[in-house]
Amino acid sequence: MATDLLSINTAPLTSYLSKKYYDLEATIYIMQMLMAEEVVDGFEFKLLAEWNPAYVPLSRDSKFDREMAWENSPKYTVEEIGGKLNSRRLPVLSVHANSDVGVCLCSEEPHLIERGIEMIGRAIALAQMVKAQICVFHVWDPWLNEIDFPKVQRRFEAVLSEYPEIKGAVENIPTYVPGITPYSIAKEYRWITLDTKWALRYDELDSFRALMDKIIDIHIHGRAENSRWALSTSHHSAAEILTTIESKWGYHRLLTLDTEGSFADMKWKDLVSGIASVRGIMP
């Protein structure tokens, strides 16, 4: 795998254009703008539930009315999305699957389990179309307080085993299951996307060092502020986190900026310089 690749999550960036997060054409337009600035190597493309014509989103979001967004959003097939990205020659380094995957895999309702399996297949199909090697998944439901984790893992891995060329990376999202932490779940999987925000929140960042052979993507939550990349809800700076994972751990794989908040009032040069500051920190 290529090393020192810098990527950025696509979904929230449309706010810079005062567009909805599910506006696919606005997403593609700002991806083109960022590629022209030469500050990223590519993108983590979020395959939104709002584009799926078959199902209303199940996962919760305190910032959005997901059902209303789904009703208002245009619908696209995977082939249509992949075709638009390929026609613009936009490099997609990872595909983030519909976040409802974990909600469905944790269900005991057969139709929801099948829906989750279908969503995994859609993400893999898009990754294959755009030649991305990594798919990022939320494998468990973060709101449940009781989950049969081995059963969920068997369901997930049964699907991924059919696509050995795609690395299905499990993200360390929160959990409400007593006595369980994201690290204790994620360590059982072959590939991991390490979200530093949640690792810091659970005081587990140092623990993930032992899983270096499994970590193929690291997410750095934050936003551009004062021409720097500022971490969200953390006392650490981006420089401190990057020094830890790159200089101390020796991590040199995919790094993804996971953007937060609105960019509507931000100047373009400030956004670009904030992203570029991360590139400057990287050795």
C-alpha positions as a Markdown table, in Angstrom:
| # | Residue | x | y | z |
|---|---|---|---|---|
| 1 | Met | 0.0 | 0.0 | 0.0 |
| 2 | Ala | 1.2 | 3.5 | -0.8 |
| 3 | Thr | 2.5 | 5.4 | 2.2 |
| 4 | Asp | 1.8 | 8.9 | 3.6 |
| 5 | Leu | -1.4 | 9.4 | 1.6 |
| 6 | Leu | -3.5 | 12.3 | 2.8 |
| 7 | Ser | -7.3 | 12.1 | 2.3 |
| 8 | Ile | -10.3 | 14.0 | 3.4 |
| 9 | Asn | -13.9 | 12.9 | 4.1 |
| 10 | Thr | -16.3 | 14.3 | 1.5 |
| 11 | Ala | -19.6 | 14.5 | 3.3 |
| 12 | Pro | -19.5 | 17.8 | 5.3 |
| 13 | Leu | -17.5 | 19.8 | 2.8 |
| 14 | Thr | -20.6 | 20.9 | 0.8 |
| 15 | Ser | -21.4 | 23.4 | 3.5 |
| 16 | Tyr | -18.7 | 25.6 | 2.1 |
| 17 | Leu | -20.9 | 26.0 | -1.0 |
| 18 | Ser | -24.0 | 26.4 | 1.2 |
| 19 | Lys | -25.3 | 23.1 | -0.1 |
| 20 | Lys | -26.8 | 20.1 | 1.7 |
| 21 | Tyr | -24.5 | 17.4 | 2.7 |
| 22 | Tyr | -26.3 | 15.0 | 0.4 |
| 23 | Asp | -25.9 | 17.2 | -2.7 |
| 24 | Leu | -23.8 | 14.8 | -4.9 |
| 25 | Glu | -23.0 | 17.4 | -7.6 |
| 26 | Ala | -21.8 | 19.9 | -4.9 |
| 27 | Thr | -19.7 | 17.1 | -3.4 |
| 28 | Ile | -18.0 | 16.4 | -6.7 |
| 29 | Tyr | -17.5 | 20.1 | -7.4 |
| 30 | Ile | -15.6 | 20.7 | -4.1 |
| 31 | Met | -13.6 | 17.5 | -4.6 |
| 32 | Gln | -12.4 | 19.0 | -7.9 |
| 33 | Met | -11.6 | 22.3 | -6.2 |
| 34 | Leu | -9.5 | 20.6 | -3.6 |
| 35 | Met | -7.6 | 18.5 | -6.2 |
| 36 | Ala | -6.8 | 21.6 | -8.1 |
| 37 | Glu | -5.2 | 23.0 | -4.9 |
| 38 | Glu | -3.0 | 19.9 | -4.6 |
| 39 | Val | -3.4 | 19.6 | -0.9 |
| 40 | Val | -4.8 | 16.1 | -0.7 |
| 41 | Asp | -4.0 | 12.9 | -2.5 |
| 42 | Gly | -7.6 | 11.8 | -2.7 |
| 43 | Phe | -10.8 | 11.3 | -0.7 |
| 44 | Glu | -12.8 | 9.1 | 1.6 |
| 45 | Phe | -16.1 | 9.1 | -0.2 |
| 46 | Lys | -19.1 | 8.6 | 2.1 |
| 47 | Leu | -21.8 | 6.4 | 0.5 |
| 48 | Leu | -24.8 | 8.2 | 2.1 |
| 49 | Ala | -28.0 | 6.5 | 3.1 |
| 50 | Glu | -29.8 | 9.5 | 1.7 |
| 51 | Trp | -29.0 | 8.3 | -1.8 |
| 52 | Asn | -30.4 | 4.8 | -1.4 |
| 53 | Pro | -33.9 | 4.7 | -2.9 |
| 54 | Ala | -34.9 | 1.5 | -1.0 |
| 55 | Tyr | -34.5 | 2.4 | 2.7 |
| 56 | Val | -35.1 | 5.3 | 5.0 |
| 57 | Pro | -31.9 | 5.9 | 7.2 |
| 58 | Leu | -31.9 | 4.1 | 10.5 |
| 59 | Ser | -28.9 | 5.6 | 12.3 |
| 60 | Arg | -29.4 | 8.7 | 14.4 |
| 61 | Asp | -27.8 | 12.1 | 14.0 |
| 62 | Ser | -28.5 | 14.9 | 16.4 |
| 63 | Lys | -27.7 | 17.5 | 13.7 |
| 64 | Phe | -30.0 | 16.3 | 11.0 |
| 65 | Asp | -33.5 | 15.0 | 10.4 |
| 66 | Arg | -32.3 | 11.9 | 8.4 |
| 67 | Glu | -35.8 | 10.9 | 7.2 |
| 68 | Met | -36.5 | 14.4 | 5.9 |
| 69 | Ala | -33.1 | 14.5 | 4.3 |
| 70 | Trp | -33.8 | 11.1 | 2.6 |
| 71 | Glu | -37.1 | 12.4 | 1.3 |
| 72 | Asn | -35.5 | 15.5 | -0.2 |
| 73 | Ser | -32.4 | 13.9 | -1.6 |
| 74 | Pro | -32.0 | 12.7 | -5.2 |
| 75 | Lys | -31.4 | 8.9 | -5.5 |
| 76 | Tyr | -28.5 | 7.2 | -7.2 |
| 77 | Thr | -27.4 | 3.8 | -8.0 |
| 78 | Val | -23.8 | 2.8 | -7.2 |
| 79 | Glu | -23.1 | 2.7 | -10.9 |
| 80 | Glu | -24.3 | 6.3 | -11.3 |
| 81 | Ile | -22.2 | 7.5 | -8.4 |
| 82 | Gly | -19.1 | 5.6 | -9.6 |
| 83 | Gly | -19.6 | 6.8 | -13.1 |
| 84 | Lys | -19.7 | 10.5 | -12.0 |
| 85 | Leu | -16.5 | 10.1 | -9.9 |
| 86 | Asn | -14.6 | 8.3 | -12.6 |
| 87 | Ser | -15.7 | 10.7 | -15.4 |
| 88 | Arg | -14.1 | 13.5 | -13.3 |
| 89 | Arg | -11.0 | 11.3 | -12.6 |
| 90 | Leu | -11.4 | 11.9 | -8.9 |
| 91 | Pro | -9.1 | 9.7 | -6.8 |
| 92 | Val | -11.1 | 7.8 | -4.1 |
| 93 | Leu | -8.8 | 6.2 | -1.6 |
| 94 | Ser | -11.5 | 4.7 | 0.6 |
| 95 | Val | -15.3 | 4.3 | 0.6 |
| 96 | His | -17.2 | 4.8 | 3.8 |
| 97 | Ala | -20.2 | 2.5 | 3.8 |
| 98 | Asn | -23.7 | 3.5 | 4.8 |
| 99 | Ser | -23.6 | 3.9 | 8.6 |
| 100 | Asp | -26.7 | 1.8 | 8.9 |
| 101 | Val | -24.6 | -1.3 | 8.3 |
| 102 | Gly | -24.0 | -1.8 | 12.0 |
| 103 | Val | -27.6 | -1.1 | 13.0 |
| 104 | Cys | -28.7 | -3.9 | 10.6 |
| 105 | Leu | -26.0 | -6.4 | 11.5 |
| 106 | Cys | -26.9 | -6.1 | 15.2 |
| 107 | Ser | -30.6 | -6.8 | 14.5 |
| 108 | Glu | -32.2 | -10.2 | 14.9 |
| 109 | Glu | -34.8 | -9.3 | 12.2 |
| 110 | Pro | -33.9 | -11.3 | 9.0 |
| 111 | His | -34.9 | -8.5 | 6.7 |
| 112 | Leu | -32.6 | -6.0 | 8.5 |
| 113 | Ile | -29.7 | -8.4 | 8.5 |
| 114 | Glu | -30.2 | -8.9 | 4.7 |
| 115 | Arg | -30.4 | -5.1 | 4.3 |
| 116 | Gly | -27.0 | -4.7 | 6.1 |
| 117 | Ile | -25.4 | -7.4 | 3.9 |
| 118 | Glu | -26.8 | -5.6 | 0.8 |
| 119 | Met | -25.3 | -2.3 | 2.1 |
| 120 | Ile | -21.9 | -3.9 | 2.5 |
| 121 | Gly | -22.2 | -5.1 | -1.1 |
| 122 | Arg | -23.0 | -1.6 | -2.3 |
| 123 | Ala | -20.0 | -0.1 | -0.6 |
| 124 | Ile | -17.7 | -2.8 | -2.0 |
| 125 | Ala | -19.2 | -2.4 | -5.5 |
| 126 | Leu | -18.5 | 1.3 | -5.4 |
| 127 | Ala | -14.9 | 0.7 | -4.1 |
| 128 | Gln | -14.3 | -1.7 | -7.0 |
| 129 | Met | -15.7 | 0.8 | -9.5 |
| 130 | Val | -13.4 | 3.7 | -8.3 |
| 131 | Lys | -10.5 | 1.3 | -7.6 |
| 132 | Ala | -10.3 | 2.0 | -3.9 |
| 133 | Gln | -8.7 | -0.7 | -1.8 |
| 134 | Ile | -10.4 | 0.2 | 1.5 |
| 135 | Cys | -14.0 | 0.2 | 2.7 |
| 136 | Val | -14.7 | 1.7 | 6.1 |
| 137 | Phe | -17.6 | 0.2 | 8.1 |
| 138 | His | -19.5 | 0.9 | 11.3 |
| 139 | Val | -20.1 | -2.7 | 12.2 |
| 140 | Trp | -22.0 | -2.3 | 15.5 |
| 141 | Asp | -25.0 | -0.2 | 16.6 |
| 142 | Pro | -23.5 | 2.4 | 19.0 |
| 143 | Trp | -26.8 | 3.0 | 20.8 |
| 144 | Leu | -27.5 | -0.6 | 21.9 |
| 145 | Asn | -26.6 | -1.7 | 25.4 |
| 146 | Glu | -26.6 | -5.4 | 24.5 |
| 147 | Ile | -24.9 | -6.9 | 21.4 |
| 148 | Asp | -23.8 | -10.4 | 20.4 |
| 149 | Phe | -20.4 | -9.2 | 19.0 |
| 150 | Pro | -19.2 | -12.6 | 17.8 |
| 151 | Lys | -22.4 | -13.1 | 15.8 |
| 152 | Val | -22.1 | -9.6 | 14.3 |
| 153 | Gln | -18.5 | -10.3 | 13.4 |
| 154 | Arg | -19.4 | -13.6 | 11.7 |
| 155 | Arg | -22.1 | -11.9 | 9.6 |
| 156 | Phe | -19.7 | -9.2 | 8.5 |
| 157 | Glu | -16.7 | -11.4 | 7.7 |
| 158 | Ala | -18.9 | -13.9 | 5.8 |
| 159 | Val | -19.6 | -11.1 | 3.3 |
| 160 | Leu | -16.1 | -9.7 | 3.2 |
| 161 | Ser | -14.6 | -13.1 | 2.6 |
| 162 | Glu | -16.1 | -13.0 | -0.9 |
| 163 | Tyr | -14.1 | -9.9 | -1.8 |
| 164 | Pro | -10.4 | -10.6 | -0.8 |
| 165 | Glu | -9.2 | -7.6 | -2.9 |
| 166 | Ile | -11.1 | -5.2 | -0.7 |
| 167 | Lys | -10.0 | -4.4 | 2.9 |
| 168 | Gly | -13.0 | -4.0 | 5.1 |
| 169 | Ala | -11.8 | -1.7 | 7.9 |
| 170 | Val | -13.8 | -1.6 | 11.1 |
| 171 | Glu | -14.0 | 1.9 | 12.7 |
| 172 | Asn | -13.7 | 2.2 | 16.5 |
| 173 | Ile | -17.0 | 4.0 | 17.0 |
| 174 | Pro | -18.6 | 4.3 | 20.5 |
| 175 | Thr | -20.6 | 1.6 | 22.3 |
| 176 | Tyr | -23.0 | 1.6 | 25.2 |
| 177 | Val | -22.5 | -2.0 | 26.1 |
| 178 | Pro | -21.4 | -2.2 | 29.7 |
| 179 | Gly | -17.8 | -3.4 | 30.2 |
| 180 | Ile | -17.0 | -3.1 | 26.5 |
| 181 | Thr | -14.9 | -0.4 | 24.7 |
| 182 | Pro | -14.3 | 0.3 | 21.0 |
| 183 | Tyr | -10.8 | -1.1 | 21.3 |
| 184 | Ser | -11.9 | -4.4 | 22.8 |
| 185 | Ile | -14.3 | -4.9 | 19.8 |
| 186 | Ala | -12.1 | -3.6 | 17.0 |
| 187 | Lys | -9.1 | -5.6 | 17.9 |
| 188 | Glu | -10.9 | -8.8 | 16.9 |
| 189 | Tyr | -11.2 | -7.7 | 13.2 |
| 190 | Arg | -8.6 | -8.1 | 10.5 |
| 191 | Trp | -8.5 | -4.5 | 9.4 |
| 192 | Ile | -9.1 | -1.3 | 11.4 |
| 193 | Thr | -9.8 | 2.3 | 10.8 |
| 194 | Leu | -8.6 | 4.1 | 13.8 |
| 195 | Asp | -10.6 | 7.2 | 14.7 |
| 196 | Thr | -8.4 | 9.2 | 17.0 |
| 197 | Lys | -11.3 | 11.3 | 18.4 |
| 198 | Trp | -13.0 | 8.2 | 19.9 |
| 199 | Ala | -9.7 | 6.6 | 20.9 |
| 200 | Leu | -8.8 | 9.7 | 22.9 |
| 201 | Arg | -12.3 | 9.9 | 24.3 |
| 202 | Tyr | -12.0 | 6.4 | 25.7 |
| 203 | Asp | -8.4 | 6.9 | 26.6 |
| 204 | Glu | -7.4 | 4.1 | 24.3 |
| 205 | Leu | -5.1 | 5.7 | 21.8 |
| 206 | Asp | -1.9 | 4.1 | 23.2 |
| 207 | Ser | -3.6 | 0.7 | 23.2 |
| 208 | Phe | -4.1 | 0.8 | 19.5 |
| 209 | Arg | -0.3 | 0.8 | 19.0 |
| 210 | Ala | -0.4 | -2.9 | 19.5 |
| 211 | Leu | -2.6 | -3.3 | 16.5 |
| 212 | Met | -0.3 | -1.5 | 14.0 |
| 213 | Asp | -0.4 | -4.4 | 11.6 |
| 214 | Lys | -4.2 | -4.1 | 11.4 |
| 215 | Ile | -4.6 | -0.3 | 11.1 |
| 216 | Ile | -4.8 | 0.8 | 7.5 |
| 217 | Asp | -6.6 | 4.1 | 7.9 |
| 218 | Ile | -6.5 | 6.8 | 10.6 |
| 219 | His | -9.1 | 9.5 | 11.0 |
| 220 | Ile | -8.2 | 12.9 | 12.4 |
| 221 | His | -11.4 | 14.7 | 13.4 |
| 222 | Gly | -11.4 | 18.5 | 13.2 |
| 223 | Arg | -11.6 | 21.6 | 11.1 |
| 224 | Ala | -9.4 | 24.3 | 9.7 |
| 225 | Glu | -8.9 | 27.2 | 12.1 |
| 226 | Asn | -6.3 | 30.0 | 11.8 |
| 227 | Ser | -4.5 | 28.2 | 9.0 |
| 228 | Arg | -4.1 | 25.1 | 11.0 |
| 229 | Trp | -6.0 | 21.8 | 11.4 |
| 230 | Ala | -7.6 | 22.0 | 14.9 |
| 231 | Leu | -8.8 | 18.8 | 16.6 |
| 232 | Ser | -12.3 | 18.6 | 17.8 |
| 233 | Thr | -13.0 | 17.9 | 21.5 |
| 234 | Ser | -9.3 | 17.2 | 22.4 |
| 235 | His | -6.6 | 18.9 | 24.5 |
| 236 | His | -4.1 | 17.6 | 22.0 |
| 237 | Ser | -3.0 | 19.3 | 18.8 |
| 238 | Ala | -2.9 | 17.7 | 15.4 |
| 239 | Ala | 0.9 | 18.0 | 15.5 |
| 240 | Glu | 1.0 | 16.0 | 18.8 |
| 241 | Ile | -1.3 | 13.2 | 17.4 |
| 242 | Leu | 0.6 | 13.0 | 14.2 |
| 243 | Thr | 4.0 | 12.9 | 16.0 |
| 244 | Thr | 2.6 | 10.0 | 18.1 |
| 245 | Ile | 1.2 | 7.9 | 15.2 |
| 246 | Glu | 3.9 | 8.6 | 12.6 |
| 247 | Ser | 7.2 | 9.2 | 14.5 |
| 248 | Lys | 6.6 | 7.0 | 17.5 |
| 249 | Trp | 4.4 | 4.3 | 16.1 |
| 250 | Gly | 6.0 | 4.4 | 12.6 |
| 251 | Tyr | 2.6 | 4.6 | 10.9 |
| 252 | His | 2.9 | 5.4 | 7.2 |
| 253 | Arg | -0.4 | 4.4 | 5.6 |
| 254 | Leu | -3.6 | 6.3 | 4.8 |
| 255 | Leu | -4.4 | 9.4 | 6.9 |
| 256 | Thr | -7.9 | 10.8 | 6.5 |
| 257 | Leu | -9.1 | 14.2 | 7.7 |
| 258 | Asp | -12.6 | 13.8 | 9.1 |
| 259 | Thr | -14.2 | 17.2 | 8.9 |
| 260 | Glu | -16.7 | 18.6 | 11.4 |
| 261 | Gly | -19.0 | 21.5 | 11.6 |
| 262 | Ser | -20.0 | 24.0 | 8.9 |
| 263 | Phe | -17.7 | 25.6 | 6.5 |
| 264 | Ala | -20.2 | 28.1 | 5.3 |
| 265 | Asp | -18.5 | 31.1 | 6.8 |
| 266 | Met | -14.9 | 30.0 | 6.1 |
| 267 | Lys | -12.7 | 31.5 | 3.5 |
| 268 | Trp | -11.4 | 29.1 | 0.9 |
| 269 | Lys | -7.8 | 30.0 | 1.5 |
| 270 | Asp | -8.2 | 29.3 | 5.2 |
| 271 | Leu | -9.7 | 25.8 | 4.5 |
| 272 | Val | -6.9 | 25.0 | 2.0 |
| 273 | Ser | -4.1 | 26.3 | 4.4 |
| 274 | Gly | -5.6 | 24.3 | 7.3 |
| 275 | Ile | -5.5 | 21.1 | 5.2 |
| 276 | Ala | -2.0 | 22.0 | 3.9 |
| 277 | Ser | -0.8 | 22.4 | 7.5 |
| 278 | Val | -1.3 | 18.7 | 8.0 |
| 279 | Arg | 0.7 | 17.9 | 5.0 |
| 280 | Gly | 3.4 | 20.1 | 6.4 |
| 281 | Ile | 3.4 | 18.2 | 9.7 |
| 282 | Met | 3.7 | 14.9 | 8.0 |
| 283 | Pro | 7.4 | 13.7 | 7.7 |
